[in-house]
Amino acid sequence: MLDAVSFDVTGSPARIVFGRGARGQTPDILRDLGITRALVLSTEAQKETADAFACTLGKSCLGVFAGAVMHTPVHATEAALEIVREQRVDGLVAFGGGSTIGLSKAIAYRTDLPQVALPTTYAGSEVTNILGQTADGAKTTLKSPRLIPEVVIYDAELTLSLPVGMSVTSGINAMAHAVEGLYARDRNPVSAMIAAEGCRAMIEALPRIAQAPADIAARERAFVGSWLCGTVLGQAGMALHHKLCHVLGGLYDLPHAETHTVILPHATAFNARAVPQLLVPVAEALGAQMPGAGLWDFAQALGAPHSLRDLGMPEDGIDRAADAAVAQPYWNPAPIGRDAIAALIRAAWAGQRPDA
C-alpha cells in the first residue's frame, strides 16, 4: 500500500513487447512507426548476428552500422551520424547491450529519430531517459525524453548465447539502478516498489542462469528484472554509485557492467550507514543482514569480479578518481567527503568486503 505522501511520478512512454520470439514482430513495429529506412546498430562483436537479424526486416532496413563501443564516445556517434545523414535514415533499431543502446540514444538525442530497442543483455538502459557519453577522458550524462525508445522488445531467446559472466555483470548493473533509486532524492513510493521487485527478480534469476545458462525461463525473469530496474532509473535520480562509475569509466575506460558490479556493494554500504531503513528491501531480497556486504557475497557466489584492480585500474589512480568524484558530486544521502570517497575507492580497488 502506498503511503499518503506527496510525490510526482512520470512513467515511461515506451511500448514494451515481451515474449519468446517477439523479435519477429519488428517489421510490423517499424511499419506502425512509419519507418521505411531503418538502420540497425550493433557492436563489431555482434555484427554477424545483427546482419542476420537485419535480413529479417526486409526492404525497410538499410543495413547495419557496427560501430557501437563502450561508454558511447562522441567520435563513434559522429561516425554513425554521417551514415544517418547520407542514407537518409528515418529510424533506428538498436540490437545489442548497453553500448549499442547508448549509441542509439546519442543519435536520437541529436536527430529525434524514432528508436526500437532489442536488448541482448540485462543492464536496463533501454527504458531510461539518461545518456552517458565520453569525450576527452570524461564521461558526462544528460537526460531527455527523446532518449527513450518508442518500442522495446524483450525476447529472452536473444540472450541464450550471452555468456554467464556477462549475464551476471549486466544483471548486477541493472540492480544498481534499483538500489540507488531506493535512496535517491526524488524517490517515490511507486519507484520504491518497482525497485524492490526488480532486485528480487534479478536475485532470483542470476543464480539460475549461472547454474543453467540455457534456462529460458530464468532469462525471462532476468529481463523482467532489468526492465523494472531500468524503469526506476527513469523515475529517480542518480547518486554516489553512478557518479563513481562514471568517473572511473571516463578516466580509465574500465568495462561498464563490471565496474558497476565492483562498486555497487561499496556505494551501498557507504549509504546504508546513513539511511539503513531505505535499503532494507535489498537486504531482505538477498537474505542478508547488511545490504552492501550481502551484495558483495551475492556477486562473489556468482563468480563476478570484485576488485577494480582486476579490471585494470592502476593503484596510483585512486586519488585522481576521488578528486574527480568530489569535484562535481551528485546529490547523495550520506555526506561525500574526499577522504571517505578515497577510502571507498581503495577498498573497491583491493576487493575488500564492505562491513555494512
C-alpha positions in Angstrom: 0.0 0.0 0.0 1.3 3.5 -0.9 1.9 5.9 1.9 -0.2 9.0 1.9 2.5 11.5 0.9 3.1 13.9 -1.9 5.0 12.8 -4.9 5.3 13.3 -8.6 5.7 10.3 -11.0 6.3 10.4 -14.7 6.0 7.0 -16.3 8.0 5.8 -19.3 6.2 6.3 -22.7 7.9 3.3 -24.2 5.8 0.4 -25.5 7.1 -2.8 -24.1 6.8 -6.0 -26.2 7.8 -9.1 -24.1 8.0 -12.8 -25.2 9.9 -15.5 -26.8 10.3 -14.9 -30.5 9.0 -11.3 -30.1 11.8 -10.1 -32.3 9.7 -11.4 -35.2 7.3 -8.5 -34.6 9.9 -5.9 -35.6 8.9 -5.5 -39.2 5.3 -4.7 -38.1 6.5 -2.4 -35.4 8.7 -0.5 -37.9 5.7 -0.2 -40.2 3.5 1.1 -37.3 6.1 3.7 -36.6 6.3 4.8 -40.2 9.9 3.7 -40.5 10.9 2.7 -44.1 14.7 3.4 -43.9 15.9 1.8 -40.7 19.5 1.5 -39.6 20.4 -1.4 -37.3 23.0 -0.6 -34.8 25.4 -3.1 -33.1 28.9 -3.6 -31.8 31.5 -5.2 -34.0 31.4 -8.3 -31.9 27.7 -8.7 -32.6 27.8 -7.7 -36.3 27.2 -11.2 -37.7 24.1 -11.7 -35.5 22.9 -8.2 -36.3 23.4 -8.8 -40.0 21.3 -11.9 -39.8 18.6 -10.1 -37.9 18.7 -7.2 -40.3 17.9 -9.6 -43.2 14.6 -10.4 -41.5 13.5 -6.8 -41.7 13.2 -6.8 -45.5 13.2 -3.6 -47.5 12.6 -1.4 -44.5 16.2 -1.9 -43.4 19.2 -0.2 -45.0 21.8 -2.3 -43.2 23.9 -2.5 -40.1 26.3 0.0 -38.5 28.5 -2.0 -36.2 30.4 0.9 -34.6 28.9 1.0 -31.2 31.5 0.9 -28.4 31.6 1.1 -24.6 30.9 4.4 -22.9 29.4 5.9 -26.1 32.3 8.1 -27.2 31.3 11.2 -29.1 33.5 10.3 -32.0 31.6 7.0 -32.6 28.3 8.9 -32.5 29.6 11.4 -35.1 30.7 8.5 -37.4 27.2 7.0 -37.1 25.5 10.4 -37.8 27.4 10.7 -41.1 25.7 7.5 -42.3 22.4 8.5 -40.9 22.5 11.7 -42.9 24.0 10.2 -46.1 21.5 7.4 -46.2 18.5 9.5 -45.1 17.8 7.1 -42.2 14.3 7.6 -40.7 14.5 5.1 -37.8 17.0 3.3 -35.5 17.0 -0.3 -34.4 19.4 -1.0 -31.5 20.3 -4.6 -31.4 22.6 -5.3 -28.5 23.6 -4.3 -25.0 24.3 -1.0 -23.3 26.9 0.2 -25.8 24.5 -0.2 -28.7 21.6 1.2 -26.9 23.7 4.1 -25.8 24.7 4.8 -29.4 21.0 4.8 -30.5 20.2 7.2 -27.7 23.0 9.5 -28.7 21.8 9.6 -32.3 18.2 10.1 -31.3 19.1 12.9 -29.0 20.7 14.8 -31.9 18.1 13.9 -34.5 14.9 12.9 -32.7 14.7 9.8 -34.8 12.4 7.0 -33.5 14.1 4.0 -31.8 13.3 0.4 -31.5 15.5 -1.4 -29.0 16.1 -5.1 -28.8 18.4 -5.6 -25.7 20.6 -8.7 -25.6 21.9 -8.0 -22.0 20.2 -7.2 -18.8 21.5 -3.6 -18.0 18.1 -2.0 -18.4 19.3 1.3 -20.0 16.8 0.8 -22.9 14.0 2.2 -20.7 15.8 5.1 -19.1 15.8 8.8 -20.2 19.6 9.0 -19.4 22.6 9.0 -21.7 26.2 8.8 -20.6 28.8 9.7 -23.2 32.5 10.3 -23.2 34.9 12.8 -24.7 38.5 13.7 -23.7 38.6 11.2 -20.9 35.5 12.5 -19.1 32.0 10.9 -19.0 29.1 13.2 -18.7 25.3 12.4 -18.5 22.2 14.1 -19.8 18.5 13.5 -19.5 15.9 14.0 -22.2 12.5 12.4 -23.1 13.8 11.9 -26.7 16.3 9.3 -25.4 13.6 6.8 -24.6 12.9 4.3 -27.4 9.5 4.2 -28.8 9.4 0.4 -28.5 11.5 -2.1 -26.5 11.3 -5.7 -27.5 12.3 -8.2 -24.8 13.0 -11.5 -26.4 14.8 -13.8 -24.0 15.9 -16.0 -26.9 18.3 -13.3 -27.8 20.2 -13.7 -24.5 20.7 -17.5 -24.7 24.1 -17.1 -26.1 25.1 -14.4 -23.6 28.0 -15.8 -21.6 27.3 -16.4 -17.9 29.9 -13.8 -16.8 28.3 -11.1 -18.9 24.8 -12.1 -17.9 25.8 -11.7 -14.2 27.6 -8.4 -14.5 24.9 -6.8 -16.7 22.3 -8.0 -14.3 24.1 -6.5 -11.3 24.5 -3.4 -13.4 20.7 -3.3 -13.6 20.3 -3.8 -9.9 22.5 -0.8 -9.3 19.8 1.4 -10.9 17.2 0.0 -8.5 19.4 0.1 -5.4 20.3 3.7 -6.0 16.7 4.5 -6.7 15.7 3.4 -3.2 17.6 6.3 -1.6 17.5 8.8 -4.4 16.4 12.4 -3.6 13.4 12.2 -5.9 12.4 8.7 -5.0 8.7 8.0 -4.5 6.5 5.1 -3.3 6.0 3.8 -6.8 9.7 3.8 -7.7 10.5 2.1 -4.4 8.0 -0.7 -5.1 9.4 -1.2 -8.6 13.0 -1.2 -7.3 12.3 -3.8 -4.7 10.6 -6.1 -7.2 13.4 -5.5 -9.8 16.0 -6.5 -7.2 14.1 -9.6 -6.2 13.7 -10.7 -9.9 17.4 -10.3 -10.6 18.4 -12.0 -7.4 16.2 -15.0 -8.3 17.3 -15.1 -11.9 21.0 -14.8 -11.9 21.9 -17.8 -9.8 19.6 -19.9 -12.1 21.3 -18.6 -15.2 24.8 -19.3 -13.7 23.7 -22.9 -13.0 21.9 -23.5 -16.2 22.6 -20.9 -19.0 20.0 -22.4 -21.3 17.2 -21.9 -18.8 15.0 -19.7 -20.9 12.5 -19.0 -18.0 15.4 -17.7 -15.8 16.5 -15.4 -18.6 12.9 -14.1 -19.0 12.9 -13.5 -15.3 16.1 -11.5 -15.7 14.6 -9.4 -18.4 11.7 -8.6 -16.1 14.3 -7.5 -13.5 16.2 -5.4 -16.0 13.0 -3.7 -17.2 11.9 -2.9 -13.7 15.4 -1.8 -12.6 15.8 0.4 -15.6 12.4 1.9 -15.1 13.5 3.0 -11.6 16.4 4.9 -13.0 14.0 6.7 -15.4 12.0 7.9 -12.3 14.6 8.5 -9.6 17.9 10.3 -9.9 21.4 9.1 -9.6 23.7 9.4 -6.6 27.2 8.3 -5.4 27.2 4.9 -7.1 26.6 6.2 -10.6 29.0 9.1 -10.0 31.8 6.8 -9.2 31.1 4.5 -12.1 31.0 7.5 -14.5 34.3 8.9 -13.1 36.1 5.5 -13.3 34.7 4.7 -16.8 35.7 8.1 -18.1 39.2 8.2 -16.6 40.3 4.7 -17.1 38.0 3.2 -19.7 37.0 0.4 -17.3 34.4 -2.1 -18.5 31.0 -0.7 -17.8 29.0 -3.5 -16.3 32.0 -4.9 -14.4 32.7 -1.5 -12.8 29.1 -1.3 -11.6 29.4 -4.8 -10.2 32.5 -3.9 -8.2 31.3 -0.5 -7.0 27.8 -1.4 -6.0 28.4 -3.2 -2.7 30.8 -0.4 -1.5 28.5 2.5 -2.5 25.5 0.7 -0.9 27.4 0.1 2.3 28.5 3.8 2.3 24.9 4.9 2.2 23.5 2.2 4.3 25.3 3.7 7.3 23.3 6.9 6.7 19.9 5.6 5.6 19.7 2.0 6.7 15.9 1.8 6.6 15.8 2.7 2.9 18.0 -0.2 1.9 16.1 -2.8 3.9 14.4 -4.2 0.7 17.9 -5.0 -0.7 19.0 -6.9 2.4 15.7 -8.7 2.6 15.8 -9.8 -1.0 19.4 -11.1 -0.5 18.5 -12.8 2.8 21.4 -10.8 4.3 21.9 -8.7 7.5 23.7 -5.9 5.7 22.9 -4.8 2.1 26.4 -3.9 1.0 28.0 -7.0 2.4 25.1 -9.0 1.0 25.6 -7.7 -2.5 29.3 -8.4 -2.3 28.6 -12.0 -1.2 26.0 -12.4 -4.0 28.4 -11.3 -6.6 31.2 -13.5 -5.3 29.0 -16.5 -5.3 28.3 -15.9 -9.0 32.0 -15.6 -9.8 31.7 -11.9 -10.7 34.7 -9.6 -10.5 35.1 -7.9 -7.1 38.1 -5.5 -7.5 38.9 -2.5 -9.6 42.5 -3.8 -9.7 41.4 -6.8 -11.7 39.5 -4.6 -14.1 42.8 -2.8 -14.9 42.6 0.3 -12.8 46.0 1.5 -11.6 46.5 1.9 -7.8 48.0 5.3 -8.3 44.7 6.4 -9.9 42.7 6.2 -6.7 43.5 9.7 -5.6 42.7 11.2 -9.0 39.4 9.3 -9.1 38.5 10.6 -5.6 39.3 14.2 -6.6 37.1 13.9 -9.7 34.2 12.3 -7.8 34.0 15.1 -5.2 34.7 17.9 -7.7 31.2 17.9 -9.1 29.3 15.4 -6.9 25.8 14.1 -7.5 23.4 14.5 -4.6 23.8 11.7 -2.1 22.1 10.8 1.2 25.4 10.5 3.1 27.9 13.4 3.1 30.6 13.0 0.4 34.0 13.8 1.9 37.1 13.4 -0.2 38.9 11.1 2.3 35.9 8.9 2.7 35.5 8.5 -1.0 39.2 7.8 -1.5 38.8 5.1 1.2 35.8 3.6 -0.6 37.6 3.5 -4.0 40.7 1.9 -2.3 38.5 -0.8 -0.8 36.9 -1.4 -4.1 40.3 -1.4 -5.8 41.6 -4.1 -3.4 38.4 -6.1 -3.5 37.6 -5.9 0.2 34.3 -7.0 1.6 32.3 -4.0 2.9 31.1 -4.1 6.5 27.6 -2.6 6.1 
